[in-house]
Amino acid sequence: MDEGRAPVVRARRHHGRVPGRSLGTFRNNTFARNDEHGVAAFSSKGTRFLHNVAMDGAEAGFYVGDSPHANAVLRGNVARRNHEFGFFLRDSSHARAVHNRAVRNCLGIGLVNTGSPGGVHEWSLLGNRALKNQRRCPAGDDAPPISGMGIGAAAPSPTDSAGRRTFVAGSQQSLPGSC
């Protein structure tokens, strides 16, 4: 992937994926009605999601997973009406999510530590807005039901194996029933 402006992508059955890649940049795209994720980066470093829209995805609009040294940047993106997560940040660390919006998902921005090596830590979330994330998602094979949460963190314990805390600061969220 280069730093140039990417064309608009309107995929129905494909995903923007960056498996095991470094420095992938997705800029000014629209990801709509995907079977799983709008755009996802797994086992990656340096991924950048900049000013994209992901809507009506089956699981997550934006997904960064299995990346203990992600060094990812998510800036100016909009996640709207995705089935579960607007932004799903799972078992990934050392990254920033800045000035994004999550609207009408089950959970706006979710930082999830499953207990895998690396966990979730060293995320900076600043100036994000999570509004009207009140869709109801039933429990899945490995997850409880979710609904009505703007920004949330889930972990087997409040710290990872190295004692680092996962926390969220500097973002706005709507509380259930406040929209």
mmCIF file of the C-alpha atoms, coordinates in Angstrom:
data_MODEL
# 
_entry.id   MODEL 
# 
loop_
_atom_site.group_PDB 
_atom_site.id 
_atom_site.type_symbol 
_atom_site.label_atom_id 
_atom_site.label_alt_id 
_atom_site.label_comp_id 
_atom_site.label_asym_id 
_atom_site.label_entity_id 
_atom_site.label_seq_id 
_atom_site.pdbx_PDB_ins_code 
_atom_site.Cartn_x 
_atom_site.Cartn_y 
_atom_site.Cartn_z 
_atom_site.occupancy 
_atom_site.B_iso_or_equiv 
_atom_site.pdbx_formal_charge 
_atom_site.auth_seq_id 
_atom_site.auth_comp_id 
_atom_site.auth_asym_id 
_atom_site.auth_atom_id 
_atom_site.pdbx_PDB_model_num 
ATOM 1   C CA . MET A 1 1   ? 0.000   0.000   0.000  1.00 0.00 ? 1   MET A CA 1 
ATOM 2   C CA . ASP A 1 2   ? 1.327   3.449   -0.726 1.00 0.00 ? 2   ASP A CA 1 
ATOM 3   C CA . GLU A 1 3   ? 0.631   6.826   0.833  1.00 0.00 ? 3   GLU A CA 1 
ATOM 4   C CA . GLY A 1 4   ? -1.299  7.997   -2.236 1.00 0.00 ? 4   GLY A CA 1 
ATOM 5   C CA . ARG A 1 5   ? -5.031  8.595   -2.267 1.00 0.00 ? 5   ARG A CA 1 
ATOM 6   C CA . ALA A 1 6   ? -6.888  5.318   -2.646 1.00 0.00 ? 6   ALA A CA 1 
ATOM 7   C CA . PRO A 1 7   ? -10.033 4.984   -4.743 1.00 0.00 ? 7   PRO A CA 1 
ATOM 8   C CA . VAL A 1 8   ? -13.414 4.601   -3.069 1.00 0.00 ? 8   VAL A CA 1 
ATOM 9   C CA . VAL A 1 9   ? -14.056 0.926   -2.312 1.00 0.00 ? 9   VAL A CA 1 
ATOM 10  C CA . ARG A 1 10  ? -17.632 -0.326  -2.098 1.00 0.00 ? 10  ARG A CA 1 
ATOM 11  C CA . ALA A 1 11  ? -17.283 -4.007  -1.338 1.00 0.00 ? 11  ALA A CA 1 
ATOM 12  C CA . ARG A 1 12  ? -20.199 -6.313  -0.619 1.00 0.00 ? 12  ARG A CA 1 
ATOM 13  C CA . ARG A 1 13  ? -18.420 -9.607  0.008  1.00 0.00 ? 13  ARG A CA 1 
ATOM 14  C CA . HIS A 1 14  ? -14.756 -8.707  0.352  1.00 0.00 ? 14  HIS A CA 1 
ATOM 15  C CA . HIS A 1 15  ? -12.724 -7.108  3.091  1.00 0.00 ? 15  HIS A CA 1 
ATOM 16  C CA . GLY A 1 16  ? -9.958  -4.568  3.174  1.00 0.00 ? 16  GLY A CA 1 
ATOM 17  C CA . ARG A 1 17  ? -7.358  -6.724  4.945  1.00 0.00 ? 17  ARG A CA 1 
ATOM 18  C CA . VAL A 1 18  ? -3.758  -6.222  5.925  1.00 0.00 ? 18  VAL A CA 1 
ATOM 19  C CA . PRO A 1 19  ? -2.621  -9.662  7.166  1.00 0.00 ? 19  PRO A CA 1 
ATOM 20  C CA . GLY A 1 20  ? 0.964   -9.596  8.408  1.00 0.00 ? 20  GLY A CA 1 
ATOM 21  C CA . ARG A 1 21  ? 1.744   -6.413  6.488  1.00 0.00 ? 21  ARG A CA 1 
ATOM 22  C CA . SER A 1 22  ? 3.580   -3.312  7.519  1.00 0.00 ? 22  SER A CA 1 
ATOM 23  C CA . LEU A 1 23  ? 2.725   0.293   6.788  1.00 0.00 ? 23  LEU A CA 1 
ATOM 24  C CA . GLY A 1 24  ? -0.591  -0.318  4.999  1.00 0.00 ? 24  GLY A CA 1 
ATOM 25  C CA . THR A 1 25  ? -2.589  2.893   4.561  1.00 0.00 ? 25  THR A CA 1 
ATOM 26  C CA . PHE A 1 26  ? -6.310  3.036   3.804  1.00 0.00 ? 26  PHE A CA 1 
ATOM 27  C CA . ARG A 1 27  ? -7.387  6.614   3.062  1.00 0.00 ? 27  ARG A CA 1 
ATOM 28  C CA . ASN A 1 28  ? -10.741 8.117   1.979  1.00 0.00 ? 28  ASN A CA 1 
ATOM 29  C CA . ASN A 1 29  ? -12.486 4.790   1.313  1.00 0.00 ? 29  ASN A CA 1 
ATOM 30  C CA . THR A 1 30  ? -16.024 3.593   1.888  1.00 0.00 ? 30  THR A CA 1 
ATOM 31  C CA . PHE A 1 31  ? -16.427 -0.007  3.099  1.00 0.00 ? 31  PHE A CA 1 
ATOM 32  C CA . ALA A 1 32  ? -20.083 -1.061  2.933  1.00 0.00 ? 32  ALA A CA 1 
ATOM 33  C CA . ARG A 1 33  ? -22.122 -4.228  3.603  1.00 0.00 ? 33  ARG A CA 1 
ATOM 34  C CA . ASN A 1 34  ? -19.189 -6.583  4.169  1.00 0.00 ? 34  ASN A CA 1 
ATOM 35  C CA . ASP A 1 35  ? -19.698 -10.149 5.382  1.00 0.00 ? 35  ASP A CA 1 
ATOM 36  C CA . GLU A 1 36  ? -17.314 -9.641  8.337  1.00 0.00 ? 36  GLU A CA 1 
ATOM 37  C CA . HIS A 1 37  ? -15.263 -6.434  8.681  1.00 0.00 ? 37  HIS A CA 1 
ATOM 38  C CA . GLY A 1 38  ? -15.182 -3.199  6.762  1.00 0.00 ? 38  GLY A CA 1 
ATOM 39  C CA . VAL A 1 39  ? -11.398 -3.070  6.948  1.00 0.00 ? 39  VAL A CA 1 
ATOM 40  C CA . ALA A 1 40  ? -9.094  -5.162  9.152  1.00 0.00 ? 40  ALA A CA 1 
ATOM 41  C CA . ALA A 1 41  ? -5.406  -5.449  10.018 1.00 0.00 ? 41  ALA A CA 1 
ATOM 42  C CA . PHE A 1 42  ? -4.092  -8.642  11.637 1.00 0.00 ? 42  PHE A CA 1 
ATOM 43  C CA . SER A 1 43  ? -0.536  -9.263  12.881 1.00 0.00 ? 43  SER A CA 1 
ATOM 44  C CA . SER A 1 44  ? 0.422   -5.909  11.439 1.00 0.00 ? 44  SER A CA 1 
ATOM 45  C CA . LYS A 1 45  ? 2.623   -2.905  12.191 1.00 0.00 ? 45  LYS A CA 1 
ATOM 46  C CA . GLY A 1 46  ? 2.182   0.684   11.093 1.00 0.00 ? 46  GLY A CA 1 
ATOM 47  C CA . THR A 1 47  ? -1.316  0.317   9.632  1.00 0.00 ? 47  THR A CA 1 
ATOM 48  C CA . ARG A 1 48  ? -3.123  3.607   9.063  1.00 0.00 ? 48  ARG A CA 1 
ATOM 49  C CA . PHE A 1 49  ? -6.885  3.967   8.649  1.00 0.00 ? 49  PHE A CA 1 
ATOM 50  C CA . LEU A 1 50  ? -7.415  7.630   7.678  1.00 0.00 ? 50  LEU A CA 1 
ATOM 51  C CA . HIS A 1 51  ? -10.735 9.342   6.915  1.00 0.00 ? 51  HIS A CA 1 
ATOM 52  C CA . ASN A 1 52  ? -12.649 6.212   5.871  1.00 0.00 ? 52  ASN A CA 1 
ATOM 53  C CA . VAL A 1 53  ? -16.292 5.211   6.328  1.00 0.00 ? 53  VAL A CA 1 
ATOM 54  C CA . ALA A 1 54  ? -17.270 1.641   7.280  1.00 0.00 ? 54  ALA A CA 1 
ATOM 55  C CA . MET A 1 55  ? -20.972 0.852   7.462  1.00 0.00 ? 55  MET A CA 1 
ATOM 56  C CA . ASP A 1 56  ? -23.339 -2.087  7.673  1.00 0.00 ? 56  ASP A CA 1 
ATOM 57  C CA . GLY A 1 57  ? -20.575 -4.650  8.310  1.00 0.00 ? 57  GLY A CA 1 
ATOM 58  C CA . ALA A 1 58  ? -21.446 -8.018  9.818  1.00 0.00 ? 58  ALA A CA 1 
ATOM 59  C CA . GLU A 1 59  ? -18.980 -7.739  12.732 1.00 0.00 ? 59  GLU A CA 1 
ATOM 60  C CA . ALA A 1 60  ? -16.821 -4.608  12.863 1.00 0.00 ? 60  ALA A CA 1 
ATOM 61  C CA . GLY A 1 61  ? -16.311 -1.515  10.768 1.00 0.00 ? 61  GLY A CA 1 
ATOM 62  C CA . PHE A 1 62  ? -12.633 -1.137  11.698 1.00 0.00 ? 62  PHE A CA 1 
ATOM 63  C CA . TYR A 1 63  ? -10.637 -4.001  13.210 1.00 0.00 ? 63  TYR A CA 1 
ATOM 64  C CA . VAL A 1 64  ? -7.056  -4.125  14.490 1.00 0.00 ? 64  VAL A CA 1 
ATOM 65  C CA . GLY A 1 65  ? -6.279  -7.581  15.894 1.00 0.00 ? 65  GLY A CA 1 
ATOM 66  C CA . ASP A 1 66  ? -3.418  -9.794  17.006 1.00 0.00 ? 66  ASP A CA 1 
ATOM 67  C CA . SER A 1 67  ? -0.890  -6.960  16.732 1.00 0.00 ? 67  SER A CA 1 
ATOM 68  C CA . PRO A 1 68  ? 1.092   -6.582  19.972 1.00 0.00 ? 68  PRO A CA 1 
ATOM 69  C CA . HIS A 1 69  ? 3.243   -3.823  18.420 1.00 0.00 ? 69  HIS A CA 1 
ATOM 70  C CA . ALA A 1 70  ? 0.603   -2.371  16.096 1.00 0.00 ? 70  ALA A CA 1 
ATOM 71  C CA . ASN A 1 71  ? 1.823   1.233   15.977 1.00 0.00 ? 71  ASN A CA 1 
ATOM 72  C CA . ALA A 1 72  ? -1.499  1.798   14.184 1.00 0.00 ? 72  ALA A CA 1 
ATOM 73  C CA . VAL A 1 73  ? -3.199  5.134   13.613 1.00 0.00 ? 73  VAL A CA 1 
ATOM 74  C CA . LEU A 1 74  ? -6.982  5.391   13.230 1.00 0.00 ? 74  LEU A CA 1 
ATOM 75  C CA . ARG A 1 75  ? -7.845  9.022   12.481 1.00 0.00 ? 75  ARG A CA 1 
ATOM 76  C CA . GLY A 1 76  ? -10.993 10.748  11.256 1.00 0.00 ? 76  GLY A CA 1 
ATOM 77  C CA . ASN A 1 77  ? -12.930 7.544   10.473 1.00 0.00 ? 77  ASN A CA 1 
ATOM 78  C CA . VAL A 1 78  ? -16.682 6.958   10.755 1.00 0.00 ? 78  VAL A CA 1 
ATOM 79  C CA . ALA A 1 79  ? -18.155 3.576   11.750 1.00 0.00 ? 79  ALA A CA 1 
ATOM 80  C CA . ARG A 1 80  ? -21.914 3.466   11.250 1.00 0.00 ? 80  ARG A CA 1 
ATOM 81  C CA . ARG A 1 81  ? -24.531 0.712   11.691 1.00 0.00 ? 81  ARG A CA 1 
ATOM 82  C CA . ASN A 1 82  ? -22.071 -2.196  11.955 1.00 0.00 ? 82  ASN A CA 1 
ATOM 83  C CA . HIS A 1 83  ? -23.584 -5.315  13.451 1.00 0.00 ? 83  HIS A CA 1 
ATOM 84  C CA . GLU A 1 84  ? -21.324 -5.513  16.520 1.00 0.00 ? 84  GLU A CA 1 
ATOM 85  C CA . PHE A 1 85  ? -18.395 -3.087  16.838 1.00 0.00 ? 85  PHE A CA 1 
ATOM 86  C CA . GLY A 1 86  ? -17.723 0.242   15.211 1.00 0.00 ? 86  GLY A CA 1 
ATOM 87  C CA . PHE A 1 87  ? -14.026 -0.104  16.125 1.00 0.00 ? 87  PHE A CA 1 
ATOM 88  C CA . PHE A 1 88  ? -12.778 -3.501  17.368 1.00 0.00 ? 88  PHE A CA 1 
ATOM 89  C CA . LEU A 1 89  ? -9.292  -3.249  18.894 1.00 0.00 ? 89  LEU A CA 1 
ATOM 90  C CA . ARG A 1 90  ? -8.446  -6.799  19.994 1.00 0.00 ? 90  ARG A CA 1 
ATOM 91  C CA . ASP A 1 91  ? -5.155  -8.059  21.414 1.00 0.00 ? 91  ASP A CA 1 
ATOM 92  C CA . SER A 1 92  ? -3.317  -5.076  19.898 1.00 0.00 ? 92  SER A CA 1 
ATOM 93  C CA . SER A 1 93  ? -1.167  -2.409  21.518 1.00 0.00 ? 93  SER A CA 1 
ATOM 94  C CA . HIS A 1 94  ? 0.907   0.728   21.002 1.00 0.00 ? 94  HIS A CA 1 
ATOM 95  C CA . ALA A 1 95  ? -1.568  2.626   18.823 1.00 0.00 ? 95  ALA A CA 1 
ATOM 96  C CA . ARG A 1 96  ? -3.761  5.737   18.535 1.00 0.00 ? 96  ARG A CA 1 
ATOM 97  C CA . ALA A 1 97  ? -7.422  6.335   17.711 1.00 0.00 ? 97  ALA A CA 1 
ATOM 98  C CA . VAL A 1 98  ? -8.049  10.055  17.246 1.00 0.00 ? 98  VAL A CA 1 
ATOM 99  C CA . HIS A 1 99  ? -11.140 12.044  16.153 1.00 0.00 ? 99  HIS A CA 1 
ATOM 100 C CA . ASN A 1 100 ? -13.164 9.025   15.019 1.00 0.00 ? 100 ASN A CA 1 
ATOM 101 C CA . ARG A 1 101 ? -16.957 8.644   15.212 1.00 0.00 ? 101 ARG A CA 1 
ATOM 102 C CA . ALA A 1 102 ? -18.898 5.486   16.045 1.00 0.00 ? 102 ALA A CA 1 
ATOM 103 C CA . VAL A 1 103 ? -22.656 5.757   15.525 1.00 0.00 ? 103 VAL A CA 1 
ATOM 104 C CA . ARG A 1 104 ? -25.491 3.182   15.806 1.00 0.00 ? 104 ARG A CA 1 
ATOM 105 C CA . ASN A 1 105 ? -23.356 0.070   16.396 1.00 0.00 ? 105 ASN A CA 1 
ATOM 106 C CA . CYS A 1 106 ? -23.815 -2.352  19.311 1.00 0.00 ? 106 CYS A CA 1 
ATOM 107 C CA . LEU A 1 107 ? -20.552 -1.089  20.842 1.00 0.00 ? 107 LEU A CA 1 
ATOM 108 C CA . GLY A 1 108 ? -18.828 2.012   19.479 1.00 0.00 ? 108 GLY A CA 1 
ATOM 109 C CA . ILE A 1 109 ? -15.168 1.397   20.355 1.00 0.00 ? 109 ILE A CA 1 
ATOM 110 C CA . GLY A 1 110 ? -14.159 -1.851  22.041 1.00 0.00 ? 110 GLY A CA 1 
ATOM 111 C CA . LEU A 1 111 ? -10.698 -2.622  23.400 1.00 0.00 ? 111 LEU A CA 1 
ATOM 112 C CA . VAL A 1 112 ? -10.710 -6.361  24.027 1.00 0.00 ? 112 VAL A CA 1 
ATOM 113 C CA . ASN A 1 113 ? -7.944  -8.359  25.677 1.00 0.00 ? 113 ASN A CA 1 
ATOM 114 C CA . THR A 1 114 ? -8.647  -12.078 25.262 1.00 0.00 ? 114 THR A CA 1 
ATOM 115 C CA . GLY A 1 115 ? -5.617  -13.090 27.314 1.00 0.00 ? 115 GLY A CA 1 
ATOM 116 C CA . SER A 1 116 ? -3.483  -13.767 24.244 1.00 0.00 ? 116 SER A CA 1 
ATOM 117 C CA . PRO A 1 117 ? 0.198   -12.802 24.393 1.00 0.00 ? 117 PRO A CA 1 
ATOM 118 C CA . GLY A 1 118 ? 0.615   -9.052  24.051 1.00 0.00 ? 118 GLY A CA 1 
ATOM 119 C CA . GLY A 1 119 ? -2.870  -8.152  25.264 1.00 0.00 ? 119 GLY A CA 1 
ATOM 120 C CA . VAL A 1 120 ? -4.279  -4.643  24.909 1.00 0.00 ? 120 VAL A CA 1 
ATOM 121 C CA . HIS A 1 121 ? -2.288  -1.716  26.295 1.00 0.00 ? 121 HIS A CA 1 
ATOM 122 C CA . GLU A 1 122 ? -0.652  1.575   25.330 1.00 0.00 ? 122 GLU A CA 1 
ATOM 123 C CA . TRP A 1 123 ? -3.649  2.808   23.303 1.00 0.00 ? 123 TRP A CA 1 
ATOM 124 C CA . SER A 1 124 ? -4.263  6.542   23.096 1.00 0.00 ? 124 SER A CA 1 
ATOM 125 C CA . LEU A 1 125 ? -7.915  7.407   22.423 1.00 0.00 ? 125 LEU A CA 1 
ATOM 126 C CA . LEU A 1 126 ? -8.442  11.151  22.003 1.00 0.00 ? 126 LEU A CA 1 
ATOM 127 C CA . GLY A 1 127 ? -11.322 13.229  20.671 1.00 0.00 ? 127 GLY A CA 1 
ATOM 128 C CA . ASN A 1 128 ? -13.428 10.248  19.590 1.00 0.00 ? 128 ASN A CA 1 
ATOM 129 C CA . ARG A 1 129 ? -17.233 10.380  19.629 1.00 0.00 ? 129 ARG A CA 1 
ATOM 130 C CA . ALA A 1 130 ? -19.401 7.347   20.249 1.00 0.00 ? 130 ALA A CA 1 
ATOM 131 C CA . LEU A 1 131 ? -23.100 8.143   19.889 1.00 0.00 ? 131 LEU A CA 1 
ATOM 132 C CA . LYS A 1 132 ? -26.331 6.114   19.833 1.00 0.00 ? 132 LYS A CA 1 
ATOM 133 C CA . ASN A 1 133 ? -24.558 2.753   19.960 1.00 0.00 ? 133 ASN A CA 1 
ATOM 134 C CA . GLN A 1 134 ? -27.702 1.030   21.223 1.00 0.00 ? 134 GLN A CA 1 
ATOM 135 C CA . ARG A 1 135 ? -28.203 -1.836  18.785 1.00 0.00 ? 135 ARG A CA 1 
ATOM 136 C CA . ARG A 1 136 ? -28.714 -5.140  20.591 1.00 0.00 ? 136 ARG A CA 1 
ATOM 137 C CA . CYS A 1 137 ? -26.271 -7.919  19.756 1.00 0.00 ? 137 CYS A CA 1 
ATOM 138 C CA . PRO A 1 138 ? -26.880 -11.397 21.153 1.00 0.00 ? 138 PRO A CA 1 
ATOM 139 C CA . ALA A 1 139 ? -24.155 -13.434 22.817 1.00 0.00 ? 139 ALA A CA 1 
ATOM 140 C CA . GLY A 1 140 ? -21.758 -15.193 20.454 1.00 0.00 ? 140 GLY A CA 1 
ATOM 141 C CA . ASP A 1 141 ? -19.625 -18.297 20.844 1.00 0.00 ? 141 ASP A CA 1 
ATOM 142 C CA . ASP A 1 142 ? -16.906 -16.408 22.720 1.00 0.00 ? 142 ASP A CA 1 
ATOM 143 C CA . ALA A 1 143 ? -18.640 -13.191 23.731 1.00 0.00 ? 143 ALA A CA 1 
ATOM 144 C CA . PRO A 1 144 ? -21.446 -11.942 25.964 1.00 0.00 ? 144 PRO A CA 1 
ATOM 145 C CA . PRO A 1 145 ? -24.346 -9.905  24.547 1.00 0.00 ? 145 PRO A CA 1 
ATOM 146 C CA . ILE A 1 146 ? -23.490 -6.237  23.985 1.00 0.00 ? 146 ILE A CA 1 
ATOM 147 C CA . SER A 1 147 ? -25.608 -3.117  23.628 1.00 0.00 ? 147 SER A CA 1 
ATOM 148 C CA . GLY A 1 148 ? -25.649 0.530   24.545 1.00 0.00 ? 148 GLY A CA 1 
ATOM 149 C CA . MET A 1 149 ? -21.953 1.122   25.177 1.00 0.00 ? 149 MET A CA 1 
ATOM 150 C CA . GLY A 1 150 ? -20.017 3.913   23.524 1.00 0.00 ? 150 GLY A CA 1 
ATOM 151 C CA . ILE A 1 151 ? -16.460 3.013   24.540 1.00 0.00 ? 151 ILE A CA 1 
ATOM 152 C CA . GLY A 1 152 ? -15.511 -0.047  26.547 1.00 0.00 ? 152 GLY A CA 1 
ATOM 153 C CA . ALA A 1 153 ? -12.582 -2.218  27.566 1.00 0.00 ? 153 ALA A CA 1 
ATOM 154 C CA . ALA A 1 154 ? -12.804 -5.914  28.384 1.00 0.00 ? 154 ALA A CA 1 
ATOM 155 C CA . ALA A 1 155 ? -9.991  -8.003  29.786 1.00 0.00 ? 155 ALA A CA 1 
ATOM 156 C CA . PRO A 1 156 ? -9.515  -11.101 31.890 1.00 0.00 ? 156 PRO A CA 1 
ATOM 157 C CA . SER A 1 157 ? -7.984  -8.761  34.511 1.00 0.00 ? 157 SER A CA 1 
ATOM 158 C CA . PRO A 1 158 ? -7.550  -4.960  34.831 1.00 0.00 ? 158 PRO A CA 1 
ATOM 159 C CA . THR A 1 159 ? -3.854  -5.312  33.949 1.00 0.00 ? 159 THR A CA 1 
ATOM 160 C CA . ASP A 1 160 ? -2.022  -7.509  31.481 1.00 0.00 ? 160 ASP A CA 1 
ATOM 161 C CA . SER A 1 161 ? 0.682   -10.037 32.401 1.00 0.00 ? 161 SER A CA 1 
ATOM 162 C CA . ALA A 1 162 ? 3.289   -7.257  32.585 1.00 0.00 ? 162 ALA A CA 1 
ATOM 163 C CA . GLY A 1 163 ? 1.129   -5.177  34.946 1.00 0.00 ? 163 GLY A CA 1 
ATOM 164 C CA . ARG A 1 164 ? 0.197   -2.538  32.363 1.00 0.00 ? 164 ARG A CA 1 
ATOM 165 C CA . ARG A 1 165 ? -3.265  -1.006  32.632 1.00 0.00 ? 165 ARG A CA 1 
ATOM 166 C CA . THR A 1 166 ? -5.711  -0.629  29.777 1.00 0.00 ? 166 THR A CA 1 
ATOM 167 C CA . PHE A 1 167 ? -7.582  2.664   29.969 1.00 0.00 ? 167 PHE A CA 1 
ATOM 168 C CA . VAL A 1 168 ? -9.499  5.095   27.794 1.00 0.00 ? 168 VAL A CA 1 
ATOM 169 C CA . ALA A 1 169 ? -9.179  8.843   28.109 1.00 0.00 ? 169 ALA A CA 1 
ATOM 170 C CA . GLY A 1 170 ? -10.117 12.001  26.272 1.00 0.00 ? 170 GLY A CA 1 
ATOM 171 C CA . SER A 1 171 ? -13.061 10.696  24.230 1.00 0.00 ? 171 SER A CA 1 
ATOM 172 C CA . GLN A 1 172 ? -16.783 11.336  24.442 1.00 0.00 ? 172 GLN A CA 1 
ATOM 173 C CA . GLN A 1 173 ? -19.431 8.674   24.588 1.00 0.00 ? 173 GLN A CA 1 
ATOM 174 C CA . SER A 1 174 ? -23.155 8.550   24.990 1.00 0.00 ? 174 SER A CA 1 
ATOM 175 C CA . LEU A 1 175 ? -24.544 6.651   27.932 1.00 0.00 ? 175 LEU A CA 1 
ATOM 176 C CA . PRO A 1 176 ? -27.389 4.152   27.436 1.00 0.00 ? 176 PRO A CA 1 
ATOM 177 C CA . GLY A 1 177 ? -30.689 5.998   27.286 1.00 0.00 ? 177 GLY A CA 1 
ATOM 178 C CA . SER A 1 178 ? -29.108 9.431   26.879 1.00 0.00 ? 178 SER A CA 1 
ATOM 179 C CA . CYS A 1 179 ? -29.611 9.790   23.113 1.00 0.00 ? 179 CYS A CA 1 
# 
